[in-house]
Amino acid sequence: MTTFDDLGLAEPILRAVAAEGYSHPTPIQAQGIPAVLTGRDLVGIAQTGTGKTAAFVLPILHRLAEENRRPAEKTAHALIVVPTRELAEQIGDSIRNYSRHMRVTHAVVIGGANPRTQAAKLARGVDIIVATPGRLLDHMNARVVSLTMVRQVVLDEADQMLDMGFIPAIRQIMAKVSAERQTLLFSATMPKEIRTLANDFMRDPLEVSVAPASKPIDTIDQRVMHLDGGAKRGVLVSLLREGDVERAIVFTRTKRGADRVAKTVAGAGISADALHGNKSQGQRQRTLDAFRKGRTQVLIATDIAARGIDIDDISHVVNFDLPMVPEAYVHRIGRTARAGKSGQAISLCAHDERRLLRDIEKLTGKSLRVVDAPEAADVPDQPKRFEPANAEANTTRRFADDDGEARRAPRRPRRKPNGAAKPSAKPAGRPGKAAASERPEGQADGRKPKRFSGENAGQRPRSGKPGGKPNGKPGGRKQRSGDRRQDQDRSGLTRMLGGSNAA
């Protein structure tokens, strides 16, 4: 059996790997690391949880150990692009652990963190940048960092970046990297769009596939329970109260749904917390730490937690809502059965989610085992909100944030068609309004009276209302200031003339 010593890695790296408790590489590591060490481009297709991170981190560290040169200011030697903050943090931890016996600097560049701190670190120059696309582009546009000296690029979880709409950003980033680079692309699935991406960015890549695409790990017991949507919360509480649930992740479709489910589970006396993109980076980190250290038994999360959470002892994954994208199912259940352990994946399928279940079974090539749901526990009612099964449909490939969660594009305000009449400020038929037949001639509904023309030119109606009384001024109209001054001048002239005659 192949050992890490057989791969030809530098001695400081081997010591760090041994300190982590690993002696034998996983299949993706055993096949991928030697190819990367030769300098070839690589496409790695492997299920989540199979050790992909070490498959590219270890060769990068080996090359840095061989070259042994410091990066110039505002530059880097290697770039790792990932879709979510959590995955970036996890890779940063792996770099720190595997390089403990080396002088290697790295920067994690993600949204939700202080950009000034990131900019200060990038300005000094780092060996490895681990970044989400949006924040990296911000620093590039601000001329904080240059990628011209990058010689190794990793695109991790490429299929998720495709689903989240990051491919245009990836193309902008890759356009700034030197053409003399080594490109590594890792993905759990390989849709045709990712194949096209590989052809655009890579030169004669070696493809390493350690398992059939999209096939979940065989050590996961996959089950499905058919039930009414309204019974899901009670059934979930009953499942989590079972004795074999050591630590579980419950996946919901929406952020609001995650908060509601977390409130229900915590109200049933089970330690639980929610994780989604509306949480600050500090809140998310504290939630993950509590879950990792066992202070929280259940993590209720959106698909932000489907990748990038590397916790070995998760016994159960529950799909409270089935995912809209069937590939997400593979990543969700991959959170369990890690490090050679077994795990259980339970999906709660409502009647309006049957189509989503069929898509999952078609993708995986396996029918989920149908089991009876336990009796629903009594849970307090919560205010109902309209949340259809396709609440996030048709958004994942168009608009995404730096959290790795798809979100709707803002709606444009509706515009009235040209020529549309504005609604009247006052409703028709109010008391005191004249009927249409009583309005002055030439005055239509909602319109001002027309000006007089012809023989009546220059004149005004005697009153603003039909049949109204004159306003007491000469001519039946209000006297303007100019008219008043004219009258005063005329009367003053008369008095003067009268005085002259008297003299």
C-alpha positions in Angstrom: 0.0 0.0 0.0 1.2 3.5 -0.9 2.4 5.7 2.0 3.1 9.4 2.1 6.8 8.6 2.2 6.5 7.1 -1.3 5.1 10.3 -2.8 8.4 12.2 -2.8 7.2 15.1 -0.6 9.7 17.3 1.3 10.7 16.1 4.8 9.1 19.0 6.7 5.8 18.2 5.0 6.0 14.5 5.9 6.6 15.4 9.5 3.6 17.6 9.6 1.4 14.9 7.9 2.5 12.3 10.5 1.7 14.7 13.3 -1.8 15.0 11.9 -2.1 11.2 12.3 -2.1 10.3 8.6 0.2 7.6 7.1 -1.5 6.4 4.0 -2.9 8.8 1.3 -6.5 8.6 0.0 -7.0 7.5 -3.6 -7.3 11.1 -4.9 -4.1 12.0 -3.0 -2.2 8.9 -4.2 -3.1 9.6 -7.8 -3.1 13.3 -7.8 0.0 14.4 -5.8 2.6 12.6 -8.0 1.0 14.2 -11.2 1.0 17.7 -9.6 4.7 17.3 -8.5 5.6 16.7 -12.2 4.1 20.1 -13.1 1.1 18.9 -15.1 -2.3 20.5 -15.1 -4.8 18.3 -13.2 -8.6 17.8 -13.2 -9.5 15.9 -10.0 -13.0 14.4 -9.8 -13.7 13.1 -6.3 -16.5 13.0 -3.8 -16.5 15.4 -1.0 -14.7 14.2 2.1 -12.1 12.2 0.2 -9.1 14.4 1.0 -9.1 16.7 -2.0 -7.6 19.6 0.1 -4.4 17.7 0.9 -4.2 16.6 -2.7 -3.4 20.2 -3.8 -2.1 21.8 -0.6 0.8 19.3 -0.1 2.2 19.7 -3.7 2.0 23.5 -3.4 4.0 23.4 -0.1 6.5 21.0 -1.7 7.2 23.5 -4.5 7.5 26.3 -2.1 10.0 24.3 -0.1 12.1 23.6 -3.2 12.2 27.2 -4.5 12.7 28.7 -1.0 12.1 32.3 -2.1 10.2 35.1 -0.5 7.3 36.7 -2.4 7.7 40.3 -3.5 5.4 43.0 -2.2 1.7 42.8 -3.4 2.4 39.4 -5.0 1.9 35.7 -4.3 3.3 32.4 -5.5 0.0 30.3 -5.4 -3.7 31.1 -5.5 -6.6 28.9 -4.3 -10.0 30.1 -5.3 -13.0 28.6 -3.4 -16.8 29.4 -3.4 -17.5 29.9 0.3 -15.9 31.5 3.4 -16.1 28.3 5.4 -14.2 26.4 2.8 -11.5 29.1 2.6 -11.1 29.0 6.4 -10.8 25.3 6.3 -8.1 25.3 3.6 -6.3 28.1 5.5 -6.2 25.8 8.6 -4.9 22.9 6.5 -2.1 25.1 5.1 -1.2 26.2 8.7 -1.1 22.6 9.9 0.9 21.1 7.0 3.4 24.0 6.9 4.1 24.1 10.7 7.8 23.1 10.0 8.2 25.6 7.2 8.3 29.4 6.8 5.2 29.8 4.7 2.8 32.8 4.7 -0.7 32.7 3.6 -3.8 35.0 3.5 -7.4 34.1 3.7 -9.3 36.7 1.6 -13.0 36.5 2.1 -16.1 38.7 2.5 -17.3 39.5 6.0 -13.8 40.1 7.3 -11.9 43.3 7.7 -10.7 44.3 4.2 -8.0 46.6 5.7 -6.4 43.7 7.6 -6.4 41.6 4.4 -5.0 44.5 2.4 -2.1 45.0 4.8 -1.2 41.3 4.7 -1.4 41.2 0.9 0.7 44.3 0.6 3.6 42.6 2.3 3.4 39.7 -0.1 2.3 36.1 0.8 3.2 32.6 -0.5 -0.4 31.4 -0.8 -3.7 33.3 -1.2 -6.9 31.5 -0.4 -9.8 33.6 -1.6 -13.5 33.8 -2.6 -13.9 35.4 -6.0 -15.8 38.6 -5.0 -13.4 39.8 -2.3 -10.3 38.9 -4.4 -11.6 41.0 -7.3 -12.2 43.9 -4.9 -8.5 43.8 -3.8 -7.3 43.4 -7.4 -9.4 46.4 -8.5 -8.0 48.5 -5.6 -4.4 47.5 -6.8 -3.7 45.9 -3.4 -2.5 42.7 -5.0 -1.1 41.5 -8.3 -1.4 38.0 -9.6 1.3 38.2 -12.3 3.8 36.2 -10.2 1.3 33.4 -9.4 2.6 30.1 -10.8 0.0 27.7 -9.3 -3.7 28.1 -9.4 -6.3 25.9 -7.8 -10.0 26.1 -8.5 -11.7 24.1 -5.8 -15.3 23.0 -5.8 -15.6 24.2 -9.4 -19.1 22.8 -9.8 -20.4 24.8 -6.9 -18.8 28.0 -8.2 -20.7 27.3 -11.5 -24.0 26.9 -9.6 -23.4 30.1 -7.8 -22.6 32.2 -10.9 -19.0 32.8 -10.1 -17.6 31.7 -13.5 -17.5 35.3 -15.0 -15.5 36.4 -11.9 -13.2 33.3 -12.3 -12.5 34.4 -15.9 -11.6 37.9 -14.8 -9.2 36.5 -12.2 -7.6 34.0 -14.5 -7.0 36.7 -17.1 -4.6 38.4 -14.7 -2.6 35.3 -13.9 0.6 34.5 -15.9 0.1 32.1 -18.8 3.1 30.1 -17.5 1.1 28.6 -14.7 0.1 25.2 -13.4 -3.7 24.9 -13.1 -5.5 22.4 -10.8 -9.2 22.0 -10.9 -11.1 19.9 -8.4 -14.8 19.1 -8.4 -17.2 16.5 -7.1 -19.2 16.6 -10.3 -18.2 17.3 -13.9 -21.0 19.0 -15.8 -20.2 20.1 -19.4 -19.8 23.7 -18.3 -16.9 22.7 -16.0 -15.4 20.7 -18.9 -15.5 23.7 -21.1 -13.8 25.8 -18.3 -11.1 23.2 -18.0 -10.5 23.3 -21.8 -10.2 27.1 -21.7 -7.8 27.4 -18.7 -5.7 24.2 -18.9 -3.1 22.7 -21.1 -3.4 18.9 -21.7 -4.7 18.2 -18.2 -4.4 14.8 -16.6 -7.8 13.7 -15.3 -8.0 11.7 -12.1 -11.3 10.3 -11.1 -11.5 8.2 -7.9 -15.2 7.4 -8.0 -18.1 7.6 -10.5 -19.3 11.2 -10.8 -22.0 12.1 -8.3 -22.1 8.7 -6.6 -22.4 9.2 -2.8 -20.1 7.3 -0.5 -21.3 3.8 0.0 -20.9 3.8 3.7 -23.8 6.3 4.1 -27.1 4.7 4.9 -29.5 6.8 2.8 -33.2 6.9 3.7 -36.3 8.9 2.8 -39.5 9.5 4.7 -42.6 10.6 2.9 -44.8 12.9 5.0 -46.9 16.0 5.0 -44.9 19.2 5.0 -46.6 20.4 8.2 -45.4 17.3 10.1 -41.7 17.9 9.3 -40.8 19.8 12.5 -42.4 17.3 14.8 -40.8 14.3 13.0 -37.4 16.1 13.0 -37.5 16.5 16.8 -38.4 12.8 17.2 -35.5 11.8 15.0 -33.0 14.0 16.9 -34.2 12.5 20.2 -33.1 9.0 19.2 -30.2 7.7 21.1 -27.9 7.0 18.1 -27.8 10.7 17.1 -24.4 11.9 18.3 -24.0 15.0 16.2 -26.2 16.1 13.3 -26.5 18.7 10.5 -30.0 19.6 9.4 -30.2 21.3 6.0 -32.9 23.7 5.1 -33.6 25.5 1.8 -33.8 29.1 3.1 -32.1 31.2 5.8 -35.4 32.0 7.4 -36.3 28.4 7.5 -33.0 27.6 9.2 -33.8 30.1 12.0 -37.3 28.7 12.5 -36.1 25.1 12.6 -33.3 26.0 15.1 -35.9 27.7 17.3 -38.1 24.6 17.2 -35.3 22.2 18.0 -33.9 24.3 20.8 -37.4 24.7 22.2 -37.6 20.9 22.4 -34.6 20.8 24.7 -32.0 19.9 22.1 -28.9 22.1 21.9 -29.0 23.6 18.4 -27.9 26.7 16.4 -28.4 28.0 12.9 -25.7 28.8 10.3 -26.4 30.8 7.2 -25.3 33.8 5.2 -27.2 36.4 7.3 -24.9 35.7 10.2 -21.8 37.8 10.6 -18.4 36.1 10.1 -17.8 36.1 13.8 -21.1 34.5 14.6 -20.6 31.9 12.0 -17.1 31.0 13.3 -18.4 30.8 16.9 -21.3 28.6 15.8 -18.9 26.2 14.0 -16.5 26.1 16.9 -19.3 25.2 19.3 -20.5 22.5 17.0 -17.0 21.1 16.4 -16.2 21.0 20.1 -19.5 19.3 21.0 -21.2 22.2 22.9 -23.9 22.2 20.2 -25.4 18.9 19.2 -27.4 20.0 16.1 -26.4 22.5 13.4 -29.3 23.8 11.2 -27.8 25.2 8.1 -28.4 26.2 4.5 -26.2 24.8 1.7 -23.5 27.2 3.0 -22.5 24.2 5.2 -22.7 21.6 2.4 -19.0 22.1 1.7 -16.1 23.4 3.7 -17.1 21.8 7.1 -14.5 19.2 7.9 -15.8 17.5 11.1 -15.1 13.8 11.3 -17.8 12.6 13.8 -21.1 13.8 12.3 -23.3 10.8 12.7 -26.4 12.1 10.9 -27.4 14.4 8.1 -31.1 15.3 7.8 -32.5 17.0 4.7 -35.4 19.0 6.2 -35.9 20.4 2.7 -34.7 18.6 -0.4 -32.3 20.8 -2.4 -33.4 22.4 -5.6 -30.1 21.4 -7.3 -29.7 17.6 -7.1 -25.9 17.9 -7.0 -26.2 19.7 -3.6 -27.6 16.4 -2.2 -24.3 14.7 -2.8 -22.4 17.4 -0.9 -24.9 17.6 1.9 -24.7 13.9 2.8 -21.0 14.0 2.3 -20.7 15.8 5.7 -21.2 12.4 7.4 -19.2 9.1 7.0 -15.9 10.9 6.9 -12.5 9.5 7.8 -13.7 6.0 7.2 -16.7 6.1 9.5 -20.3 5.2 8.6 -23.2 7.7 8.7 -26.9 8.1 8.1 -28.6 10.5 5.7 -32.3 11.0 6.2 -34.5 13.0 3.8 -37.9 14.4 4.7 -39.9 14.5 1.5 -43.2 16.4 1.3 -45.7 15.7 -1.4 -44.6 18.8 -3.4 -40.9 17.6 -3.3 -41.4 14.3 -5.1 -40.0 15.8 -8.3 -36.8 16.9 -6.5 -36.5 13.3 -5.1 -36.7 11.9 -8.6 -33.9 14.2 -9.8 -31.7 13.1 -6.9 -32.3 9.4 -7.6 -31.6 10.0 -11.3 -28.3 11.8 -10.6 -27.0 9.2 -8.1 -28.4 6.2 -9.9 -29.8 4.9 -6.7 -33.3 4.8 -5.2 -33.4 5.9 -1.6 -34.7 3.4 0.9 -38.2 4.4 2.0 -38.9 4.1 5.7 -41.8 5.0 8.0 -41.5 8.3 9.8 -41.6 8.2 13.6 -44.5 9.7 15.4 -44.2 13.4 15.3 -43.3 15.1 18.6 -45.5 17.9 19.9 -43.9 21.2 19.0 -45.3 24.7 19.5 -46.9 26.3 16.5 -45.1 29.0 14.7 -46.5 31.8 12.5 -46.9 30.4 9.0 -45.2 32.1 6.1 -45.7 31.5 2.5 -42.6 29.6 1.4 -43.2 27.4 -1.7 -41.0 24.4 -2.5 -39.3 26.3 -5.4 -38.6 29.4 -3.3 -35.0 29.5 -4.4 -35.5 28.0 -7.9 -33.9 29.6 -10.9 -31.6 31.8 -8.9 -28.6 29.6 -8.2 -27.0 30.1 -11.6 -27.7 33.8 -11.9 -27.1 35.7 -8.7 -25.0 34.7 -5.7 -23.3 36.4 -2.8 -19.9 35.9 -1.3 -21.4 33.5 1.3 -22.0 30.8 -1.2 -25.7 31.2 -1.0 -27.8 31.9 -3.9 -30.2 34.9 -3.6 -32.7 36.6 -5.7 -31.8 39.6 -7.8 -33.6 42.7 -6.6 -36.9 43.3 -8.3 -37.3 46.3 -10.6 -40.2 48.7 -9.8 -43.1 48.3 -12.1 -43.5 51.1 -14.7 -46.8 52.3 -15.9 -47.5 52.1 -19.6 -47.1 55.4 -21.5 -50.2 57.4 -21.5 -51.8 55.7 -18.6 -54.0 58.0 -16.6 -52.9 58.5 -13.0 -55.5 57.5 -10.5 -57.4 60.4 -9.0 -56.2 61.5 -5.5 -59.8 61.6 -4.3 -62.4 58.8 -5.0 -65.2 59.6 -7.4 -68.6 60.4 -6.0 -67.6 62.2 -2.9 -70.1 64.6 -1.4 -69.9 68.1 -2.6 -68.6 67.2 -6.1 -70.6 68.3 -9.1 -72.0 65.6 -11.4 -70.5 65.2 -14.8 -73.6 66.8 -16.4 -73.2 69.9 -14.1 -69.5 70.6 -15.0 -68.7 73.7 -17.0 -68.5 73.3 -20.7 -65.1 72.0 -21.8 -64.3 70.5 -18.4 -63.8 66.7 -18.6 -63.4 64.2 -15.8 -60.2 65.0 -13.8 -59.2 67.9 -16.0 -58.8 71.6 -15.4 -61.3 74.0 -17.1 -60.1 75.1 -20.5 -59.1 78.6 -21.1 -61.7 80.8 -22.9 -61.0 81.7 -26.4 -62.5 83.7 -29.2 -64.7 86.5 -28.1 -64.1 85.7 -24.5 -60.3 85.7 -24.7 -58.6 87.2 -21.7 -61.6 86.8 -19.5 -62.0 84.4 -16.6 -65.1 82.8 -15.2 -66.8 84.8 -12.5 -66.4 82.0 -10.0 -64.5 78.7 -9.8 -67.7 76.8 -9.3 -70.7 76.6 -11.7 -73.5 78.8 -10.4 -71.3 80.2 -7.7 -71.6 83.7 -6.3 -69.5 86.6 -7.5 -66.6 87.2 -5.2 -67.6 90.9 -4.6 -64.9 92.5 -6.7 -65.5 94.7 -9.8 -66.1 92.5 -12.7 -66.8 89.5 -10.5 -63.1 88.6 -10.2 -60.4 88.9 -7.7 -58.5 92.1 -8.0 -54.8 91.6 -8.7 -52.0 93.6 -7.1 -51.3 95.4 -10.4 -54.9 96.5 -10.7 -54.9 97.8 -7.1 -51.8 99.9 -7.8 -53.5 101.3 -11.0 -56.6 102.3 -9.1 -54.5 104.0 -6.4 -52.6 105.9 -9.0 -55.8 107.0 -10.7 -57.4 108.2 -7.4 -54.2 110.1 -6.4 -54.1 111.8 -9.8 -57.8 112.9 -9.4 -57.1 114.4 -5.9 -54.1 116.3 -7.3 -56.0 117.7 -10.2 -58.9 118.6 -7.9 -56.5 120.5 -5.6 -55.0 122.4 -8.5 -58.4 123.6 -9.6 -59.2 124.8 -6.1 -56.0 126.9 -6.1 
